[in-house]
């Protein structure tokens, strides 16, 4: 009998009887999990496992299917840049379809942590530095995905701002900041099922660190490693707590199941499983709160879903949606030259009758960075690259000159083992792998022509993996050859010891993602005549607790070639001879990734120098920035057209071509603030001090901190403010009127007119200012927004609802929400720094509040 049929038919008494049939071992297994990605099935009571998968930029699957691919979405920061809730809802539907494709019931997404500092390693995985925008985007996505029967597990939703010491540091947040800022996105996405409540709560993992109260915080808002002590007895879990004690294992979810299952069994032997824990098995079949029914809902609502399994490809409409999403998310930072969109007719033929020439330059034009590094990485179904996409979009006959021009990566390229390497014993193409035990006895030997630096699921007796290869170096000149690894190792190249270490590593390198992009130690080899070089590396087999064993050993090899200066000169030469230049620069997974924080906001390598020289050579240059988080643009004043293209996912190249050619408007708006210099950032560091991150800025997070300094100190101003984006048309704000004032919200209509010639989208942003300047409140903050579209010359009305909570403050004395007296100023415009119309208003008085009771949805008071 299926779980869906069973859940409908069984009464509470029947469920209790079934729970009574479970052994203690089965009960512990149910609350701990069968492995990293599924709960434990219990066939004799008709319960199959609930399968989960990582997000947030695609449904990765469980890794059980060799060569499994997924739809690779734009990074979450790009999704938020659309500010378009209808488009985001379509993304939620895509998540549901991808989950069904991979046999997944619950997706670990979205991530709604605020972008407190731009140097945080997982900044690109978050939506915004603003809680209102973050909550609205998450709510739209979660609601649509779960309407299709797939659970969305909101994660990393508070004070997860540092990858440095991320399993150990303590975050200290004062009570008011916690309530007004960091809990706000969670409130929007976890209120009621009608509002898209996230079914499964984020529970436990060894990857989180404690969140502690500031000394002044009242116990009713206490935040610690196990969650938050909350009024009315409800514990809201804020982040995933560390599992270190046996009792904690019974509260955990599927992740890290093996050690947790063992801890749970030990705990059960020492102390009987409590009633609440004992009947969690029943809640998998029929959980009690409406917003917490992953076991039942993912089957009861998925009436058209197949049994757990895998579909070979994405839905036919998926590429088109991802292409539209990536294009719509792009932000026009400036277009003084009016180059967007391109005039294809003038490019087709020059005045002298010869075909036009377009130069496509930059390392990200040749090898774009489509998704950030870390646990959210997916193997894309396909990859649309900029070069063929732009070539297809340009008129026939137009010549496209392509050159990287600069270097953006720290490590040399990964070697092609089949092409360059030979097993020195067998002579076969590839590398020789010898798995050794503690006494250097060979446990396994094989030749691998597809070596990509990973050896997984090793023999538990294995201690060392020896990687040996004769590497062909035929080209005259200087070669670079080496290995990137983690843990104890010795690497010898051409009879020279390149790197050695006695440091033994374990699960900490997974939790910090250090194993994904390890820095390679290389040696330079001067070659006059073709020959082979012996590479012999002895690498540690890592046996991490709770994860599969693995070895990491990426062989890297850089061929002789032009110097960096010669590459720059070649690119500048192409730019000077072109009718139009598109230069694409950006970050890489070595810079933006889970596991480590950035130490600066500079573009890696010599990319800034490339942009400077290209602009000097040709003013008809469009600079495209391929990054998920803010970077410094020291040439911004000199550039005439700049387009922010994000980490655009698998369809990024086609989306860029659509924007340049005028097929899709780049209608994105910045969901964060772009600084001029790293030193200007209000919160410039993610590094804990003595193991603690202090949230000393209080409620002035992100653009609020910028606005505070501008008003009080006269600067500095950012390169581009929160909410900025030009699109490819212009807009006039004709006025704003109140349409309704209730105890719940203030409703207003804002009339805007498209004053350009093209159809376009406008994001009407409404900011709230206090009745009088207040040092304890932000200068202004986002209260609501709406996205509208209109043809050239057409007027359209944007309806914006500003909820009561946007006007309220948290009273730390009474631990309730209060509404300050007086009308607030509502200002509508195109960004936080470009406000066009205003009016004064406030919600109607609420009798509940006058009696001292909290009003409105609040994560601290839900059951």
N, C-alpha and C positions, 0 to 999 in steps of 0.2 A: 504494500500500500504506500502511495506517495506521501510525502510530508504534507503537501497541500490538502489532500483528502483527509488525512489524519487530523490535521489542525482544525479543520472545519467540523469534523464529526465528534471529536472527543470533548467531553465536558471537563470541568475542573476536576471532578472526582476521578474521571478516567485518566486524566493527566497525572493526578496524584498517584493513582495505582501504577501507572507506567514508571513514574519516578521511583516508586518502591521496588520495582523489578530490577533497578540498576544496582550493580555492586558499587562499593566504595571506589574501586579502581575505575569503573566506568564514569562515575560522577566526577572524579578528579580529572579524568581524561577529557570530559566534555568542557570543563571550565579552563583547561590548559591548552588543548589543541593537539592535533595529530602531527603537525609540523609547522614550518614557517608560514604556510599560506592556507591552511584549512583547519576546521574543527574536526573532532573525531566522530566518525559515523558509528551509530549503534544499530546494526541491522535488525536485531531481534525485537526492537521496539519501533522499527520503521523510520529511523532518523538518519538522514544522510548528512554528510559534512557540509558546512558553509565555507565556500571558497572565497578568499580575498586576494586582491592584487594591488600592487603599488600604483600610484599615480605620480604627479598630478598633471603631466603633459601627455597622457596616453595610458591605456590599460596594458601593462606590460605582460600580464599572464603570470603563471607560477614557475616557469622555467622547465616544465616537464616535457615540453614538445621541442625537439631539436630544431634549430633554425626558425623558431617561432618569431613572427613579425607582428607589428602593431601599427595602427594609425598614429603618426607622430604629430601632435598638436603644437601650435605655438606655445611658448612659455606662458605661464599664468599672468605674468606682468603684461604681456601682449593682449591677452584676453580682456583684462581689466581696461586696457587702453581704448577699447572700443566704446566703453561707457554705454553700450547698447544691450539692454536686458533681453530684448527679443532675440537678438543674435546669440547671446550667451545661453538662452534657453535651448536653442538649437544645438549648442555645444553639449549641454546636459543630455539631450536626446542621443547625441553621438556617443557619449560615455556609456550610456545604457546599451546601445547597439554593440559597441566594442566589448563590453563586459559579457554579453551573451555570446559573442563570437568566441571568446576565450574561456567560456564555461565558468565565469566569475560571478559571484553573488554580491560581493561588497568591494567597492573601490576605495582605497585609502587616499581620498582626496575630497574636497579641495583643501589646500593649506591656507589658513586665514590669519596667520600671524602678520602683524603690521611690519612694514619696512621702516624700522626705527632708524637704521643707519645704512647708507648705501654700500658700505664695505662688508656687510654680512654676506657670508659665502652663499647662502640660499636665498638671497634677495630676489632673484629672478623667479623663484618658485612661489612667491607671495604675490598678492594682487596689487596692493597699494599701501601708501603710508597713511591713508585716511580710513577710519573705521566705517564710515557710512558707505563709501564706495566699495570697500572690501565686503561688507555684509550684504549689500545689494547684489553684487556679482555672485557671491557664494549662494545666496538664497535662490536666485534665478536658476543657477546650474543644478543645485541639489534638488530643487522641487521638480524640475523636468526629468531628471534621471530617475528619481524615485517614483514618479508617476508611471514609469515604464518598468517598475519592479526590480530596480537595482539599487542596493543600499550605497549611500555615499558616506564615508566615514571622515568627517571633518577632523583635521589633525593640525598639530603644531600651531595651536591657536592662541598662544600667549607667551610673551617673553622668551621667544626662541630665536634670539637675535645674534647669537655668536656660535661659530663653529669651533672656536678655540676653547679647549677644556670643556667641550659641550656635555660630557658625561659627568662633570664634577662641579662646575661653577654654580653659584647660587645667584638668582635674580632677586633683587629687592625693589618692590614697587609699592608706593603708598596707596592707601585705600581708595582715595578719590580718583587717582589716575587709573587704578585698576578698573573701577566701575565705569568711569566716563569714557575711557579710551579703549583699553585692551579687551574688556568683556563685550564691547558693543558689537563687533562682527559676529561673535558667538551667539549673541541674543537674536540677531537678525536671521541666523540660519538654524536656530534650534528652539523655536517658540512652540509652534503647534504643527500637526501634520498638514493643515491647510496652508501653512506658510512654508512648507518644504522642509519640515523638521528632519534633521539628520538622524536616521534610525539608529545606527550603532555608535555608541560613544567611543572615543579614543580611550583605550585602557592602558595597558602596561607594556613596557619594553625596557631593555637595558640601555636604550639610546638617550634617555632624557636625564635632566639634572633637576635638583630641587628649585622650587620657586618659593621664596620666603617673603614674609611681610616686612615692611619698614617698621622701625620700633614703635611708631605712633599708630599702627594699624590695629583696629578693633578686632577682637577674636571672631566676630561674626563674619569678617572678611579674611580670615587667616588663610594664607596660601602656603602650602608646604609640598614636600615631595610626593605626598599621597593625594593632593588635590586641594580643595578649599572647604573649610568649615563654613556652612551657609545657614542662613535663617530657614526656619521650617524644617530643619533636619535633612535637607537635601544636599548631598555632596556633589558639587560640579567639578569634574576632573579637568584640571587645567594643565594639559600636557601629560605626557606618559611618565609614570613614576618608575623609579628604579626597582628592579626585583633583586633583592639581596637576602630576604628572609623567607623561610618556608611558607608562612601564612600569606605573604604577598603573592606567591605563585598561584594561589587559588583565586586571586582577583584578576589574574592576567588573561590576555587573549591568546591567539594562536602563535604569535611570534616567539622565537626562542623556546620552542615547545619542549625539547628534550630535557634541558636542565630544570625547567619549570615543572614538568611532569614528575621528575624525580623529587623535587622539593615538595610538590603537592602530596606525593605518596608518603614522604617522611612526615609531613604535617598531619596527614590523616591518621597515621599510626600514633602520633603523639597526642593528638586531640581530635575528637570526632568532628567531621565536617559540619559546620553550623547550618541551621535550617536555610538561611538566605543563600549560602553557597551551595547547599545540597540540592536545592531545587532550581539552580540555574539551568540544569538540563531541561526542566519544564519550560523555562523561558525561551529556550531555543525553538521549541515548538509553539509556544504561546506566551511571548513576553508580555508583562503586564502594562507598562506605560505605552500609550499610543505611539509615542515618538521613538520607541526603542524596540522595534519588532523585526530585526533583520532576518531571523530564522524563518518566521512565518511570511513576512511581506515579500521577501525575494522569491518566494514560490507562489504564494497566493495571488500576487499581482502579476506574475509572469506567466499568464495563461498560454501565451503563444510561444513561450521559450522552449527550446529543446532540452533534452536531458543534458547534464554536464558533458561538455565536449568542446571541440574546436572547429571553427570554420576557417577554411583556407584563406579567404580574402576579406577585405573590408566591404561594406555595403557600396553599391555603385555610386551613390551620391556623396560619399565621404570626401574624395579628392576635391570636388567642386566647393564643398562647404569649407574645407580647410584652406583652400585657395582664397576664397572670399574673406574668411576670417583674418588671415595673415595680411591681406591687402588693406582691409578696413582698419586694422590695428595700427598701421604705419602712421607716424606723426610727422607732419611737415613743420619743422622747427622754424625755417625761414625760406622764403622764395623771392628775394629782392629782384632777381633776374627774370622772374616769370617763366621759368623753364618747365614747370609742371602744369599740365602734362606736356610731353614732347610734341613739337610740331612735325609730325611724321612726313607731311607733304614737303616741307622745306628740306628735311633730311634726305629725302629720296634722291633729289637731283640738285647739285650745286648750280649757281648762276652760269657757270661755264659749261654746263651740260654733263659734267662727270658725276658719278655716283657719290653720295655723301659718305663720310667716315665717322664712326663712333668708336671711341676708345673706352674699353671696359677694363679698369685697373683695380689693383688692390688684392691682398691675400684672401679676403673674404669673398671676392668675386670668383676666384678660382676654386677655393675650398671654403664654403660658407660654414658658419657655426650655427647649427640648426636647433640644438637643444643643450641645456646645461648638463654638467656632469653630476654624477651621484646616483642615488637610488631611484630617481624619477626617469632615468634614461631608458628609452625603448629602442628596439631594433626596427627602423622604419620599414613600412611596406614598400616604399619607393622614395626617390629623392629627386626633386625637380631643381636642377642647378641653374644659376643665373645665366651662364654663357649660352647654352642652347635655348633657354627660354627667351632671352632678349633677342637672340638671332632670329627666332621665329616671329617675334613681334615687330621687328623692324621691316620696312618695305624691302622688297626684293631688289638686289643690287647694292644695297648699302653695305659697306665693308665694316666688319666688327673686328677691331684690333684688341687682343687680350694680353695682359701681362700682370703678374702678381706685384711686381715693383718693390715690395717690402716683405719683411719677415715678421710673423706674428707669434711664432711658437718658440718655446724655450728648448724643447727636445728636438733632435733630428727626427726625420720621418721614420716610421716603423718599417722594418725590412720586409721584403717579399721573400719568404723562406723558400718557396718552390723555385724561384728564379735565381736566387743568390747563394743558397746554402746547399751543402752536400753532407750526408752522413759519412764521417771519415772511416767508418768500419765497413759499411755495406756499399757505399758509393751511390746510394739512392738520393734523389732530390729531397731536401728538407733538413730538419735538425734531428739529432739523435738525443733521445730522452731516456735517462736511466734513473729509475726510482730506487733509492737506497735506504736501508734501515740504519739503526744506530751504529752497527758494526761495519757499515759500508757494503753489506751484502746486497746484491741486486735483486729487487723484488719484481721489477717489470722493466722491459726494454721495448722501445718502438721508435720508428722513424716517422716524423710528422712534417709533411710538406706544407701544411696549412697553419703552422705555428703562429699564434697571435698573442703570445705572452701569458696564457692562462693554462693551468693544469688543475682540474677540479676533481673532487670526490676520490681522493687518494686513499691508498691502503692505510689503515690506522697505525700500522707499524712504521710507515715511512717517515723519515726524518729529513732527507735531502733529495732534491731533484738535480741531477747533473744534466746540463744542456750543453751539447758539444756540436760544433759545426765547422766545416771548412767554408769560409765565406769568400766568394769570388770578387776580386777587386781588379777589374780590367782597365778602367779608365785612368789615364795618367793624371797626376795631381794629388791633392790632399783629400783623403777620405776621413770621415769621422765614424767610429764604430764603438758600440758599448751596449750596456744593459741597464734598464730601469727596474728596480726590484724593491722589496720591503723585507726587513728581517735579516737574520744571519746569512752571510753570503761571502763568496770570493769569486771575482770575475777576472779572468786572464785573457788578454787579447794579444795575439802576435808575440807570445812569451813575456808579456808585460802585465803585471798586476795593476788592473785599472781601479778596482774598488774592493774593499774588504770590510766586514763588520762582524762582531760577535754578539750583537744585540738580537735577542730572540723576541719575536713579537707574537701576539695572539689576537683576540677579537677586537682589541682597541684600534687596529688598523682598518677594520671594517667599519666600526662605529664612527671613525673619523674620516672614512673614505680615502685614506692615504694610499690604499692599494690601487686606486683607479688610475691615477696619473703620477706615478712616482718619477722623480727627477732622475734622469739617466746619467751615469758616469761614463764618459767617452774618452777615447784616445784618438789622436790624429795619426794617420798612417800615410806616409808619402809613397806614392806608387809611380815607378818609371816604366816598368814592363808588367803586363798582365800576370797575375799570380793569385794564390789563395792565402787566406789568413785564418789561422786556427783560433776559434772562440771557444773557451771552456769556462763555464760558469757553474758553480755549486750553490744552489739556492735553497733556502729554508722551506720546508713544508709547514705551512701554518695550520695548526689544529685549533681553531677558535671555538670556545664554548658556545653552543647554540647554533652554530653554522657549519656548513660543509667545509671540509679541509680543502686547501688550495695552495697553489704555488703561483707567484707573480714574477714574470721575467720577460719584459718587453725588449726585444733586440732592436736597436735603432741604427740607422746607417744614412749618412749624408754623402752624396756624390760630390766629386769636384765640380765646380761651376763658377759662374760669375760671382764676384764679391758683392756685398750688400750695396756698395756705392755704384757698382756697374748696373745692378738691377734697378736702382733708383733712376740712374741716367737713362736707361732704356725706356722706362715707363714715362718719364718726362718728355722724351723725344716723341713717343706716340701721342701724348696729350697735346703737344704743340702743333702737331700735324692734323688733329682731328677737328671736325665741326662741332662735336659735343663730347664731353668726357663724363663718364660715370665712374667714380672711385668708391670702392666698398671696403671699409675698414671695420675692425671690431675686436672683440675678445675671443677667447677660446676656452675649452674645458679645463685648460691649465690655470685659468684665471677665475672663471665663474663656475663654481662647483660646490656641492655639498662636501663637507669635510675640512675646509680651510677658508679663512677669511682673507679678503684682499688687504694688501698693505698700502695700496695707493689706488687712485682712480685713473691712472694714466693708461692709455692704450698700450698693449705690449709691443715690444720690438721698436722698429723705426717707422711705424705707420704715420705718426704725426708729421714726420719729415716728408714723407711721400705726399701727404695732402698739401702741405705748404708749397712744395715745389710744383705740384700739378696746378694748383690755383694760380700761382705766379705765371705759369706757362700758358694757361687758357682759362679766361674768366667764365666761359660757358661750361662750368663744371658743376655737376650734382654730386654732393658727398652723401653717401649712404652709410649709416652707422648700424652695424650688426652686433648688437649687445642687448642683454636683458636688464642690466642695472646701469645706473649713471656712470659715465666716464667723462673725464676732462676733455674739452674740445678747444685747445689753445688757439686754433686757427679759425674759430667760429666767426669772429668779426670780419675776417677777410673772405670767407666763403659767402657766396651769394644764394646758394640753394642747398639746404641740408634736410635730409630725410632720415628719421629714426625708424629702422626696420626690424628691431627686436631680434629674438631667437625665434625664427618664423616657422619651424617645423618642416615637415617633408615637402610642402608645396611652396616653400619660401621663394625659390627662384622664379617660379611662374607668377607668384603674387607680385614680386618686384617688377617683373615685365608688364603685368597688367596695370600697375600704378604709373610706370613711366610712359606707357603707350596710351594712357587715358581710358582704359577699359573699366577700372574700378577706382573710386575716390579714396585716397588715404585720409580717412576721416577720424583718425585716432586723436586722443588727447592724453597728455602725460598723466599717469596715475601717481607720479612722484615728482619731486623737485630736482631739476638739473643744475648742479652747482657750476660756478666758473672754476673754482679751485677747491681742491680737497680740504684746504685749511678753512674754507668758509662754511663747511658743513656743521650744523648745530651739534650733531652727535657724530664726531668723526671717527670713533673707535668702537670696535666690538670686542675688545680684549678685556677679559676680567682683570680686576685689580685685587690681588690677594685672594683669588677665588670667588670674587663677588662682582656682579654687574649692578651698579646703582643707577636707577632711572631718575636721575636728579632733575631732568628737564620737566618732569611732571606731565601735565596735560598738553604741553607745547611740543607735540611730536610732529616731525616732518615739516610741512609748509607752515604750520602754526609757529614753530620756532623761528623760521625765516621771517614771518610777519612780525613777530614780537621784536626782533632785533631791528627790522627796518623802521618800525614806528618809534621805538625807544632810542635807538642809537644811530639811525640814518643809514643802516646797511649792515653787511653787504647785501647786494641784490643777486639773485641767481641768474644763471645764463638763460634759463627758461622756467617759468613758474609752474606750480601745480595746476593741472587742467589746461595747459597751453596746447594749441594745435591749430593750424591754419586751414587744413583741407585744401581744396582748389577753387573755392569761391569766397565771397565776402558776405558779411551779415550786418544788418542794422537792427538794433533793439528799439522797438517802437513804443513799448510801455509794459507795465505790469499792473494787474488788478487782483484784489482779493476776491475769491469766489466762495469761500466757506471758512468759518472759524468755529471749531468745536473743542471739546475737552481733549480730544485725541490728536488733533492736527490743525495746522493752518494750510489752507489750499489756495494756490494762486495760479493765475494764467499769465504767461509771458509771451507777448507777441513779437516775433522776429521776422525779418524780411530778407530773402536772398537777393542781394544787390549785384550779384555776378551774373554771368551768362550761362553757367553750367548748373545742372542739378547737383545738389549737395546736401550734406548732413550737418546739423548743428547740435552741439551738446549744451543745453541751457543749464547753467550751474547756479544754484541759489545758496548764498552764504549768509550765516547768521552772525550778528554783532550784538553784544550786550546792551542793555538800556543806557548804561554809562560805562566808560572805560573802567576796567576792573583788572587789577594786577593778578588776581587769582584765576581769571578766565582768559582763554585765548583772545587775541585781537578779533579774529573771525574764524569761523569753521564751516565746513560744508554741511548744509541742512538737507538738501535734496537735489535732484537733477532729473532731466528728461532729454531724450534724444529725438529730434524731429528731422524731417526731410522736406525739401521744397525745390521746385524748379526755379530757374533764373527769373527774378522779378516777382516771385510769389511770396506772399506772407503766410505764416503758419503760427498756430498757437501751441505753446508747450505748457502742459498742465503739470505742475510740480506740487507734490505734497510734502510738507515739512512736519514730521511727527513731533508730538509733544516732547519726547525725550531729547530732541535737538535743542530745546530751550531750557531743560532742567539741569540742575547740578546735584551732585551727591553730597549730602550733609553728613560729615563724619561724626558730628555730635549725636545725631539721632539715628544715623545709619539708614536713611531713607532718601528718596528723590524729592527735591523741592523745586518749585518754580519761582525764580526771582521776580520781584514786582516790576511792573512797567513793560512797555512795548519794546520788543527787540527790533532792530533794523534788519530787514531782509533785502539783500542786494544780489541782483541777478546779472550774469555776464558770461564771458567766454573763458575766463580763468580766474584764479584768486586775485590776480593782479590787473584784470581787465573787466571791471564791473560797470555795467552800463545804466541800469535802472534800479530803483529802490522803493520800498514802502515799509511802514512800521506796523507791527502786529504782534500778537501773543495768543497762545491758546486760551480758551475759555477756562475760568476757574473750575477746579474739580473738587467737589465736596469731600472726596476721599482723602485728598491731599491735605485739606485744611484740618482733618482729624488726625493728621500725623501718619497716615498710612501711605505706603508706596503705591504709585500708580503706574499702569502700563506694563507691558511684558518686560520681564527682568530675569536673566538667567539665575539670579540669586534666589528667586522665589518660586521657581517652577517645580512641579512634582513630576 
